[in-house]
Amino acid sequence: APDFYTEYLKEIKKRTIIFKDILSNPSKEKGAPEMRTVLQGLYDSKLIPANYADFPTDLLIWDNTIALITLEEPIFGTVLTNPLLAKTFKIVFDVLWRKLD
């Protein structure tokens, strides 16, 4: 929903949260410019190698929470709050982030 997305971005800016994004090539062209415009210095992104094509899901990680959201119809999402799962996903994200240019 567009209203949710707008409010979500406002909240990120209000809390000065740095949003790190690992993008596929299609997302780089579509989503990254908009995020950079809205979040300015609070947005950083890296590109996954092209041979991985487009991601079929979004993964969000914050505090002790992870959210998995499918990007194709039917859209489905789930939120898990668990310190151990969040820590594991943060480590995986950090390792991948450091390996990407």
Salt bridges, closest charged atoms under 4 A:
GLU7 OE2 - LYS10 NZ 3.50
GLU11 OE1 - LYS14 NZ 3.71
GLU11 OE2 - ARG15 NE 2.76
ASP94 OD2 - ARG98 NE 2.79
